[in-house]
Amino acid sequence: MKIKSALPIILSALILTACGSSEMAASESYSMGAKSSSYSGAAVNSSDNYSYEEGSYDMADAESYDASSNSAGDENGLTSEKIRKEMLVYTCNMTVDVLNFDEAIGQFKESLDSFGGFVETENYSDGGGSNRWYNENEEKWQSYSATVRVPSSEYDAFCLAASELGDLRSKNAAVENVSSEYYDLYTTLEIYEAKEQRYIDLLADITDDAYAVTVEKELTELQIEIARIKTRMNKIQTDVAYSFVNITINEVKEYKAEPIKKDTFGERLMNTVSDTASNFLIFLEGLLFLIISLFPYLVLIGIIVVIIISIRRRIKTKKAQKSETLSAPEQETAKSEDKKSE
């Protein structure tokens, strides 16, 4: 009978102990290095400052994390030292001049495939004019520019092979250490994901619809930020795995110097006579064209001059005939009148 009466007491103690340990574990997982939350009936206050009564929520600053976050990274095998050694982004810019343009482009593409790379962007120009007239004799200088990605392990070998396509005119390389940025993103992501899980757990217990909408809005914004961080981390991983090579291949032609030729006296004399005769013919040709172009105007001017002369002659003839029919005094009077009229 004593054992039977003590059994309920023992079971109650075990249940209370289990509940206490679960509440302690929940409190530890909820804190995440921040202040512990205290729950009381209808009101809840924590480091995130939200309450059931007011239905308001303010997100804590995700960037304020302490040294305890480093231990989480070590547990996942992603230590800061390891990241700083490996998170390097290599970039190389080079310009190469080639004599056989088509052959060089073919070798470049084959080399890129053999090293496991791919073309990100490329541009080709035949070097011709921008007008729409085709000129078969137009001198063209082809060029090819591209941004390619190659595995970082093959970066040096590929750059060496590309520089040997022709005459290497310029080359500059740079390396960027993105380990600090990646590690900050990794730590921030852990904090945001922990907050996300707390919001999900919180939504399961909320009975106030208005407050639930507010928490869902904050949860959505947090999930968008988590997606943005993951996208940036994936881009960093891709940039670290595949290096950048910006290459420009220009077509050039071999220069051949022609010997300088000096003319003799006879040749210079013949050239002078030929130039003089040619210039004189050009002068005569221009004069002939000028006369032809002015001929209609000269004809018109000539006709006008002839008409004026004929009119003047007629007038003089009439005056002479009139003077013959008049007497001497009348002729003198007519002459004086003519003089006055003139």
C-alpha positions as CSV (number, residue, x, y, z in Angstrom):
1,M,0.0,0.0,0.0
2,K,2.9,2.4,0.8
3,I,4.4,1.7,-2.6
4,K,1.1,2.3,-4.4
5,S,0.6,5.6,-2.6
6,A,4.1,6.8,-3.3
7,L,3.9,5.9,-7.1
8,P,1.8,9.0,-8.0
9,I,4.2,11.2,-6.1
10,I,7.2,9.8,-8.0
11,L,5.5,10.1,-11.4
12,S,4.6,13.7,-10.7
13,A,8.2,14.6,-9.7
14,L,9.5,13.0,-13.0
15,I,6.9,15.0,-15.1
16,L,7.9,18.2,-13.3
17,T,11.6,17.5,-13.8
18,A,11.0,16.8,-17.6
19,C,9.0,19.9,-18.0
20,G,11.6,22.0,-16.3
21,S,14.4,20.6,-18.4
22,S,12.4,21.2,-21.7
23,E,11.6,24.7,-20.7
24,M,15.3,25.3,-19.9
25,A,16.3,24.0,-23.3
26,A,13.7,26.1,-25.1
27,S,14.9,29.1,-23.2
28,E,18.6,28.4,-24.2
29,S,17.6,27.8,-27.9
30,Y,15.5,31.0,-27.9
31,S,18.2,33.3,-26.5
32,M,20.9,32.8,-29.2
33,G,23.4,34.8,-27.2
34,A,20.8,37.5,-26.4
35,K,18.7,38.1,-23.3
36,S,16.4,35.2,-22.2
37,S,12.7,35.6,-22.8
38,S,10.1,35.7,-20.0
39,Y,6.6,34.6,-20.6
40,S,3.6,35.7,-18.5
41,G,0.0,34.8,-19.5
42,A,-1.1,37.3,-22.1
43,A,2.1,39.3,-22.3
44,V,5.6,38.2,-23.6
45,N,8.8,40.3,-23.4
46,S,12.1,39.4,-24.9
47,S,15.2,40.8,-26.5
48,D,13.2,41.2,-29.7
49,N,10.7,43.5,-27.9
50,Y,7.3,42.1,-29.0
51,S,4.1,41.6,-26.9
52,Y,0.8,39.9,-27.5
53,E,-1.1,42.9,-26.1
54,E,0.4,45.6,-28.3
55,G,0.9,43.4,-31.4
56,S,4.2,45.2,-32.2
57,Y,7.6,43.7,-33.2
58,D,11.0,45.3,-33.6
59,M,13.7,43.1,-35.1
60,A,17.1,43.1,-33.3
61,D,20.1,44.3,-35.1
62,A,21.4,41.2,-36.9
63,E,24.9,42.5,-37.2
64,S,25.4,42.7,-33.4
65,Y,26.7,39.2,-32.7
66,D,29.5,38.2,-30.3
67,A,32.4,35.9,-30.3
68,S,30.1,32.9,-29.4
69,S,29.0,32.8,-33.1
70,N,32.6,31.8,-34.1
71,S,32.2,28.6,-32.2
72,A,29.1,27.8,-34.3
73,G,31.1,28.2,-37.4
74,D,33.8,25.9,-36.1
75,E,31.3,23.2,-35.3
76,N,30.2,23.2,-39.0
77,G,33.7,23.0,-40.2
78,L,33.7,26.6,-41.6
79,T,36.4,28.4,-39.6
80,S,37.4,31.9,-40.3
81,E,41.0,30.9,-40.9
82,K,40.0,28.3,-43.4
83,I,37.8,30.8,-45.3
84,R,40.4,33.5,-45.4
85,K,42.8,31.0,-47.0
86,E,40.5,29.9,-49.7
87,M,38.0,32.7,-50.5
88,L,40.1,34.4,-53.2
89,V,38.8,35.9,-56.4
90,Y,41.3,36.2,-59.3
91,T,40.9,38.6,-62.2
92,C,43.2,39.0,-65.2
93,N,43.0,41.6,-68.0
94,M,45.2,41.1,-71.1
95,T,45.6,42.3,-74.7
96,V,47.1,40.1,-77.4
97,D,48.0,41.0,-81.0
98,V,47.9,38.2,-83.6
99,L,48.8,37.9,-87.3
100,N,46.4,35.1,-88.1
101,F,43.2,36.2,-86.4
102,D,40.9,33.3,-87.3
103,E,43.5,30.7,-86.2
104,A,44.1,32.5,-82.9
105,I,40.4,32.6,-82.1
106,G,40.1,28.9,-82.8
107,Q,43.1,28.1,-80.5
108,F,41.7,30.3,-77.8
109,K,38.3,28.5,-77.8
110,E,40.0,25.1,-77.8
111,S,42.2,26.1,-74.9
112,L,39.2,27.4,-73.0
113,D,37.3,24.1,-73.4
114,S,40.4,22.0,-72.4
115,F,40.7,24.0,-69.2
116,G,37.0,23.5,-68.3
117,G,36.1,27.2,-68.7
118,F,33.2,29.0,-70.4
119,V,32.5,32.3,-72.1
120,E,30.5,34.8,-70.0
121,T,30.4,37.7,-72.5
122,E,32.0,38.2,-75.9
123,N,32.1,40.8,-78.7
124,Y,33.5,40.6,-82.2
125,S,34.2,43.5,-84.7
126,D,35.5,43.2,-88.3
127,G,37.0,46.7,-88.1
128,G,35.1,48.0,-91.0
129,G,33.4,51.4,-91.3
130,S,30.0,52.2,-89.8
131,N,28.4,53.2,-93.1
132,R,26.1,50.8,-95.0
133,W,28.2,50.9,-98.3
134,Y,30.2,47.7,-99.0
135,N,33.7,48.4,-100.2
136,E,35.7,45.4,-101.2
137,N,39.0,47.2,-101.0
138,E,38.4,48.6,-97.5
139,E,41.1,47.8,-95.1
140,K,39.8,46.1,-92.0
141,W,41.3,45.2,-88.6
142,Q,39.4,42.5,-86.8
143,S,39.2,42.4,-83.0
144,Y,37.7,40.0,-80.4
145,S,37.0,40.7,-76.7
146,A,35.5,38.4,-74.2
147,T,35.1,37.8,-70.5
148,V,35.7,34.1,-69.7
149,R,35.5,32.1,-66.5
150,V,38.0,29.3,-65.8
151,P,38.4,27.1,-62.8
152,S,40.7,28.8,-60.2
153,S,42.9,25.8,-60.1
154,E,43.6,26.3,-63.8
155,Y,43.9,30.1,-63.7
156,D,47.6,30.5,-64.0
157,A,47.9,27.8,-66.7
158,F,45.1,29.3,-68.8
159,C,46.5,32.8,-68.6
160,L,49.9,31.5,-69.8
161,A,48.3,29.7,-72.7
162,A,46.3,32.8,-73.7
163,S,49.4,35.0,-73.6
164,E,51.2,32.7,-76.0
165,L,48.5,33.2,-78.8
166,G,50.5,36.1,-80.2
167,D,52.3,39.3,-79.1
168,L,51.2,40.0,-75.5
169,R,50.7,43.8,-75.4
170,S,49.4,44.3,-71.9
171,K,48.5,42.2,-68.9
172,N,47.4,43.1,-65.3
173,A,46.1,40.8,-62.6
174,A,44.4,41.3,-59.3
175,V,43.2,39.2,-56.5
176,E,40.4,40.0,-54.0
177,N,40.0,38.3,-50.6
178,V,36.3,37.9,-49.9
179,S,36.6,35.7,-46.9
180,S,35.7,38.4,-44.4
181,E,32.5,39.3,-46.4
182,Y,31.6,35.6,-46.7
183,Y,32.2,34.9,-43.1
184,D,30.1,37.9,-42.0
185,L,27.3,36.7,-44.3
186,Y,27.6,33.2,-42.9
187,T,27.3,34.3,-39.3
188,T,24.4,36.8,-40.1
189,L,22.6,34.0,-41.9
190,E,22.8,31.8,-38.9
191,I,21.3,34.5,-36.8
192,Y,18.5,35.3,-39.3
193,E,17.6,31.6,-39.7
194,A,17.4,31.2,-35.9
195,K,15.1,34.3,-35.8
196,E,13.0,32.8,-38.6
197,Q,12.5,29.6,-36.7
198,R,11.4,31.6,-33.6
199,Y,8.9,33.5,-35.7
200,I,7.5,30.3,-37.1
201,D,7.2,28.8,-33.6
202,L,5.6,32.0,-32.4
203,L,2.9,32.0,-35.2
204,A,1.8,28.6,-34.1
205,D,0.7,30.0,-30.7
206,I,-0.7,33.4,-31.7
207,T,-4.5,33.7,-31.4
208,D,-4.7,37.5,-32.3
209,D,-5.2,37.8,-36.0
210,A,-4.0,41.4,-36.2
211,Y,-0.8,40.5,-34.4
212,A,-0.3,37.4,-36.5
213,V,-0.4,39.5,-39.7
214,T,2.2,41.8,-38.2
215,V,4.5,38.9,-37.3
216,E,4.0,37.3,-40.8
217,K,5.0,40.6,-42.4
218,E,8.2,40.7,-40.3
219,L,8.8,37.0,-41.1
220,T,8.4,37.6,-44.8
221,E,10.9,40.5,-44.8
222,L,13.3,38.3,-42.8
223,Q,13.0,35.5,-45.4
224,I,13.6,37.9,-48.2
225,E,16.8,39.0,-46.5
226,I,17.8,35.4,-46.0
227,A,17.3,34.7,-49.7
228,R,19.4,37.8,-50.6
229,I,22.2,36.6,-48.3
230,K,22.2,33.1,-49.8
231,T,22.3,34.6,-53.3
232,R,25.3,36.7,-52.4
233,M,27.0,33.7,-50.8
234,N,26.4,31.6,-53.9
235,K,27.8,34.3,-56.1
236,I,30.9,34.5,-53.9
237,Q,31.4,30.7,-54.1
238,T,31.0,30.8,-57.9
239,D,33.5,33.7,-58.2
240,V,36.0,31.9,-56.0
241,A,35.6,28.6,-57.9
242,Y,35.8,30.3,-61.4
243,S,38.3,33.1,-62.0
244,F,37.7,36.0,-64.3
245,V,39.8,36.5,-67.5
246,N,39.1,39.6,-69.7
247,I,41.0,39.2,-73.0
248,T,41.2,41.3,-76.1
249,I,42.6,39.8,-79.3
250,N,43.5,42.3,-82.1
251,E,44.4,41.5,-85.7
252,V,47.7,43.1,-86.9
253,K,49.6,42.9,-90.1
254,E,53.3,42.5,-90.6
255,Y,55.0,45.8,-91.6
256,K,57.3,45.6,-94.6
257,A,59.5,48.7,-95.2
258,E,59.9,49.6,-98.9
259,P,63.3,51.0,-100.1
260,I,63.5,54.7,-100.6
261,K,63.8,55.5,-104.4
262,K,65.6,58.7,-105.6
263,D,64.8,60.1,-109.0
264,T,67.6,61.1,-111.5
265,F,67.8,64.6,-113.1
266,G,66.2,63.3,-116.3
267,E,63.4,61.7,-114.4
268,R,62.7,64.9,-112.4
269,L,62.9,67.0,-115.7
270,M,60.4,64.7,-117.4
271,N,58.1,64.8,-114.4
272,T,58.2,68.6,-114.3
273,V,57.4,68.9,-118.1
274,S,54.6,66.4,-117.7
275,D,53.2,68.2,-114.7
276,T,53.3,71.6,-116.5
277,A,51.6,70.2,-119.6
278,S,49.0,68.5,-117.5
279,N,48.3,71.7,-115.5
280,F,48.1,73.7,-118.8
281,L,45.6,71.3,-120.3
282,I,43.6,71.5,-117.0
283,F,43.6,75.4,-117.4
284,L,42.4,75.2,-121.0
285,E,39.7,72.7,-120.1
286,G,38.5,75.0,-117.3
287,L,38.5,78.0,-119.5
288,L,36.5,76.2,-122.2
289,F,34.0,75.1,-119.6
290,L,33.7,78.7,-118.4
291,I,33.1,80.1,-121.8
292,I,30.4,77.4,-122.5
293,S,28.7,78.2,-119.2
294,L,28.8,82.0,-119.9
295,F,27.8,81.7,-123.6
296,P,24.0,82.2,-123.2
297,Y,24.6,85.3,-121.1
298,L,27.1,86.7,-123.6
299,V,24.7,86.2,-126.4
300,L,21.9,88.1,-124.5
301,I,24.3,91.0,-123.7
302,G,25.4,91.2,-127.4
303,I,21.7,91.4,-128.5
304,I,21.0,94.2,-126.1
305,V,24.1,96.1,-127.3
306,V,23.2,95.7,-131.0
307,I,19.6,97.0,-130.3
308,I,21.0,100.1,-128.4
309,I,23.4,100.9,-131.2
310,S,20.8,100.6,-133.9
311,I,18.4,102.8,-132.0
312,R,21.1,105.5,-131.6
313,R,21.9,105.3,-135.3
314,R,18.3,105.8,-136.3
315,I,18.0,108.8,-134.1
316,K,21.1,110.4,-135.6
317,T,19.8,109.7,-139.1
318,K,16.5,111.3,-138.4
319,K,18.2,114.4,-137.0
320,A,20.4,114.7,-140.1
321,Q,17.5,114.5,-142.4
322,K,15.6,117.1,-140.5
323,S,18.5,119.5,-140.5
324,E,18.8,119.4,-144.3
325,T,15.2,120.6,-144.8
326,L,15.5,123.5,-142.5
327,S,17.1,126.9,-143.3
328,A,20.3,128.2,-141.9
329,P,18.7,130.2,-138.9
330,E,16.4,127.3,-138.2
331,Q,19.3,124.9,-138.2
332,E,21.1,127.0,-135.7
333,T,18.0,127.2,-133.5
334,A,17.6,123.4,-133.7
335,K,21.2,122.9,-132.8
336,S,20.9,125.2,-129.8
337,E,17.7,123.4,-128.7
338,D,19.5,120.0,-129.1
339,K,22.4,121.3,-127.0
340,K,19.9,122.5,-124.4
341,S,18.1,119.2,-124.4
342,E,21.4,117.4,-124.1
